[in-house]
Amino acid sequence: MSERCVHPEGIDVLRHTLNFETDVTAVFDGATTDGSPRSKLTTIFLGLAHEHWLSLRVLMAEGLSHSAIGLLRLQFEATLKGFWVHFAAADPWIEKAGVIREVNDQLVEPDLPNVGEMLKDVERTAPPKAFALLDQFKSVAWRQLNSYVHGGMHALANFGGEFPAAFLVQIVANANGVYSLAATLAASLSNDPQRVQLAIASQFAHPECLPPFTNNPYLNFDLGRPSPTPDNAD
């Protein structure tokens, strides 16, 4: 990776992140899911989140911090959608989203709740700690991230200057924390509890590039299976 225009602390956290990625992604080698439409769609959203996470780090390594910060919002939103699909989406929505349809040469988008509505659904159906971490991130960072995405005052005030190194390290660490949630969900899709535990262990092995675990355990919860919703309850 290029070190131009990047503070040594930023390079350091990116290098630690590479080690973290190597360990946690090894957990998924040979993993399979149950092949259901729900699992497939969840995997797609988690794949999008993973791509945003990779792209954020590439941009950070090139000193393109504003664009990198904007990608953190996309990464979080794709991760939240993965949780929403896995735990909360009704079966009819899964069926619609699993079929590509066009009208007048335009793709038809299935109706999707906004971020606040998805969080409410996840609160009702997902493990409490998973919801708490997603909700905490949204509460703390969402407005500021939107400012960077839409060219708001946060972006305008900082453009052309240098971000504090500690702030950029925090952005990467938060992106890694969001990926920790996605990785734990991805491991749970294999229906192999050992993979979930390995994913958790690999994340606790790299505290130098993740948010503090004290009073904020990103990973210490059991994802289990999706809870029944009113539309797909037995």
N, C-alpha and C positions, 0 to 999 in steps of 0.2 A: 504494500500500500504506500501511497505517496505521503511524505511527511511535510510537504510545503504548506505554509499558512495554517498549521495545526499545532496547538500547544502540546508540549511533551506529555502532559497529563492526559490529554485527549488520545494521543497515540497509545499511551499505556493502557487505558481502559479498552480501546479497540483491540489491542493484542490479547488482553485477558478474555475479551468476548470471543475471539476466535477459538481459544482453548475451551471455553464453555460450550460453544456451538459444536465443536468436535465431539465432546463427551455426550451432550444431550441428544444429538441427532443419531449417535450410534445406537441409542436405545431402540430406535425404530427400524433397524436393519431386519428385514424379513418379516416385519409385522404386517398383519392383515386385519381387515375389519369384517363385520358380519355381512357386508355387501348390500345392506339395505339402502334405499334412497336417502333416508335421513343421514346415515353415516357418510354416504358419498358427498352429500351437500355440505355437511359439516367439514369434511376433509378439504373440499374446495375452498371454503372460507378460510380455514386455517392455512392452506397453501398460499392464499393471497396475503394473509398476515405475515407469513414467513418471507414472502418476496419483498414486502414493504420494509420488514426488519433488515434484510440484507441491503436493500437500496439505501436506507437511512445511514447505515454504516459506511457504505461506499462514498456517499456524499460527505459525511463527516471527515473521512480520511482525506478528501480533496479540499477541505476547508469551505465547503458549500453549506454552511450551517443553517441558513434560513430555509432552504429547500428540505434539508434533512429534518428539521423540526416539524415542518408540515407533514412529512410522512409518518410521524409518530401518531398523528390523529388518524390517518388512514389505517395504520396497523392496529390501533385500538378498536376502531370501528369494525374492521374485518374480524378481529378476535371476538368482539361482542356478538357479532352475527353468528359466528360459529357456536358460541354458547347458546344463543337464542334458538338456532336451528336444532341443536342437539337436545335441549331440555324443554323448550316451550312451543315451538312451531306446531300448529295443528296438522294432522295428516292431510287434509285437503290442500293446505298451502304447500306441503312437501311435494304432493303430486303435481301441482301446477308449476312449481319451480324446477322440477326435474324434467320438464319438456320445453324445448326451444320452439317458440311460436313466433310467427311474423304476420303483421298486418300492414299492407301497403309497403312492403319491403322494410318495415321497421320492427325490431325485436319488441315483443310484448313483455314488459316488466311485471312480475307478480307483485301485488300490493305488499308493501313491507312497512312495519311500524317504524316510527322515528326512534332515535336513540333513547329518549326518555321512556317511551312506551316499551321498547325492548328490555330496558333495565327493569321495569316493573314486572314484566313477564318472567324474566330471569330470577327476580327476587322471589316470585311465587313458586318456581319450579326447580331451581338449581340449589346446590348446597349453599348454606348461608355465607360461608367464608368466601366462596367464589364470587357470589354477588357483592359482598362487602368490598372486595378488592376492586372489582370493576366499577362499582359505584363511587368508591373513594377516588379512583383515578379520574373519573368523569367530573366529579365535584371540584377537584383541585386544578385540573389541567385543561378541561374542555374549552373554556372561554379563551384562554391564552393561545391554545393551539389553533382555534378558529381564526384568531387575529393573524397568525402567520400564514394560514392557508389563504385567507381572503385579502391579504395586504392591508391589515389593520394597523393600529397604532404601535403594537408591539414590534411588528416588522419594520414600520417606518422609523421608529425611534432607534432601532439598533442597526439599521442597514448602513454599511460603510464604516462601521466601527468594529471593534473586537468584542466578542462575548467573553465574559469571565470564564476561565478554564473550568472552574467548579460547576458552572451552569451547564456547560457542554457535557461534562462527565455525568452530571445528573440526568441529562436527556438520554444519553446512551444507556445508563443504568436503568432508567424507567422503561426504555424500549426493551431491554433484556428482561425486566420484570414482567412486562406484558407478554413477552414470548414465553416466559416460564408458565404462565397460565395456559397459553395455547398448547405448549408442549405436554403439559399434564393432561389436558383434554385429549390431545392426539394419542397419547399413550393409553388412555382409558378406552379408546375406540377398539383397541386390539382385544379387549376382554381378558387381558392377561395382567392380573394384579402385580406381578413381579415387574413388568415394564413400567407401571406407574411408580413403584417404589424406586426403581433405577433412575427414572426421570427426576424424581424428587432428590435422590442422593446426588446426582450429577449437578444439580442446581445449588444445593447447599455446599458443594465442594468448591464453588467459585464465588464467594461473598465479595471479592474485590471488584466485581463488575455488575453486581446486582444491588437493588435497594436493600437497606438493612432489614434483617428478618425479625429483630427484636420488636415485639408488639405489632408486627406487620408480616405474619407468616404467609407469603405468597402461595406456598405449596402444600401446607399441612392440612389437606382436606381430602375426603373421599368423593370422587366425582360420581361414581355409581352410574345408574341408568336414568334415562329421561323420565321425569314424573308425568303421569297422565294429565292431559289438558282436558277442558270441557268437551273439546271436539274429538278427542281420540281416547277418552276414558273407556275402560271395559264396561 
